Amino acid sequence: MTTQSASALALSGPWSDGRRQRSPGGPGPTNPLDAVRSIENAGDRRTLRPDVQRRAWTALAAEVEVFTSAAPVRRLDQSERPRLAVVLEEVGGRLVVGAGQGAGRPDVDHIMDFAPARSAWSVTSAMVRYARLITFDIDPSALPRLFGDAPTPELPVSARRSFHDPRILGLARLFETECQAIDGCALYGDSLSIGLTVLLADMDRARPRRQMNGGLTPRQLRAVTEFMEANLRHNISVAELAELTGLSPSHFCRMFKSVTGAPPHRWLNRLRIRQVKVLLLKGEPLAQIALAAGFSDQSHLTRVFSRLEGVSPSAWRRERRGC
């Protein structure tokens, strides 16, 4: 299949073949999923060709991009159909993805953004050494074919910026695996598409409730997380963090988890693993990385890293060698 025909299949619908598509090295047609996008990099305009993998199903097309440059990137695009973006991984910086220009994104891993059809779209990175992004373009006119006699869920009509849903993240990772597979199963992809559509249709009801009085204010949360980041290599106590907020240690732990979804020690481990990834890509020895990120030794680092990432630090670095 040529680049032109693969793109036409993915964008013109109905999307039904479920075959893997990979970005070629040369320019392709100009459409939302197969365009040569523009980059503004330090005032110089050039084209971005990250490693890209695509697959299309009955009502949905997915595109996985791998960014391996620390150079600042700003890419402008337009979403002709409803679009969801999920940041799968970031090292050394942040991707800001979404419907048009806006304020900086919150400091949350695996950020997501949803835009309705015909929305402005942008991808901006600041000093990202390595990142993986999956983008879904959805064809609402093809959704009834997926749901048959069952009611077809209605996608949100307004943008949803900078949110996180662990259920959507789980599906996004499964979609990524399908995009990477040589021979994927169209039925399985359509099943994932049904699940993703239902979650998107329901996400307004799933919005987290506002923090009740007595919880952490944005200033308190920022003070705590910035203290953690500045003291990763030290043994931080809950009492130290609670003192920054004026709360008792037990009350602080409850309020911190209600805001972030994780207890303080787990959040601290996430920050440490984020720093470990940066040092891994720099090629530093594991023993030195462990001490620099606040782990007692290399074994401690390996245990925590493997539990959170599913692979050892050495395996993670091998998979991204050359980034």
Rosetta blueprint (number, residue, H / E / L):
1 M L
2 T L
3 T H
4 Q H
5 S H
6 A H
7 S H
8 A H
9 L H
10 A H
11 L H
12 S H
13 G L
14 P L
15 W L
16 S L
17 D L
18 G L
19 R L
20 R E
21 Q E
22 R E
23 S L
24 P L
25 G L
26 G L
27 P L
28 G L
29 P L
30 T L
31 N L
32 P L
33 L L
34 D L
35 A L
36 V L
37 R L
38 S E
39 I E
40 E E
41 N E
42 A L
43 G L
44 D E
45 R E
46 R E
47 T E
48 L L
49 R L
50 P L
51 D E
52 V E
53 Q E
54 R E
55 R E
56 A E
57 W L
58 T L
59 A L
60 L E
61 A E
62 A E
63 E E
64 V E
65 E E
66 V E
67 F E
68 T L
69 S L
70 A L
71 A L
72 P L
73 V E
74 R E
75 R E
76 L E
77 D E
78 Q E
79 S E
80 E L
81 R L
82 P L
83 R E
84 L E
85 A E
86 V E
87 V E
88 L E
89 E E
90 E E
91 V E
92 G L
93 G L
94 R E
95 L E
96 V E
97 V E
98 G E
99 A L
100 G L
101 Q L
102 G L
103 A L
104 G L
105 R L
106 P L
107 D L
108 V L
109 D L
110 H L
111 I L
112 M E
113 D E
114 F E
115 A E
116 P L
117 A L
118 R L
119 S E
120 A E
121 W E
122 S E
123 V E
124 T E
125 S E
126 A E
127 M L
128 V L
129 R L
130 Y E
131 A E
132 R E
133 L E
134 I E
135 T E
136 F E
137 D E
138 I E
139 D L
140 P H
141 S H
142 A H
143 L H
144 P H
145 R H
146 L H
147 F H
148 G L
149 D L
150 A L
151 P L
152 T L
153 P L
154 E L
155 L L
156 P L
157 V L
158 S L
159 A L
160 R E
161 R E
162 S E
163 F E
164 H L
165 D L
166 P H
167 R H
168 I H
169 L H
170 G H
171 L H
172 A H
173 R H
174 L H
175 F H
176 E H
177 T H
178 E H
179 C H
180 Q H
181 A L
182 I L
183 D L
184 G L
185 C L
186 A H
187 L H
188 Y H
189 G H
190 D H
191 S H
192 L H
193 S H
194 I H
195 G H
196 L H
197 T H
198 V H
199 L H
200 L H
201 A H
202 D H
203 M L
204 D L
205 R L
206 A L
207 R L
208 P L
209 R L
210 R L
211 Q L
212 M L
213 N L
214 G L
215 G L
216 L L
217 T L
218 P H
219 R H
220 Q H
221 L H
222 R H
223 A H
224 V H
225 T H
226 E H
227 F H
228 M H
229 E H
230 A H
231 N L
232 L L
233 R L
234 H L
235 N L
236 I L
237 S L
238 V H
239 A H
240 E H
241 L H
242 A H
243 E H
244 L H
245 T H
246 G L
247 L L
248 S L
249 P H
250 S H
251 H H
252 F H
253 C H
254 R H
255 M H
256 F H
257 K H
258 S H
259 V H
260 T H
261 G L
262 A L
263 P L
264 P H
265 H H
266 R H
267 W H
268 L H
269 N H
270 R H
271 L H
272 R H
273 I H
274 R H
275 Q H
276 V H
277 K H
278 V H
279 L H
280 L H
281 L H
282 K L
283 G L
284 E L
285 P L
286 L H
287 A H
288 Q H
289 I H
290 A H
291 L H
292 A H
293 A L
294 G L
295 F L
296 S L
297 D L
298 Q H
299 S H
300 H H
301 L H
302 T H
303 R H
304 V H
305 F H
306 S H
307 R H
308 L H
309 E H
310 G L
311 V L
312 S L
313 P H
314 S H
315 A H
316 W H
317 R H
318 R H
319 E H
320 R L
321 R L
322 G L
323 C L
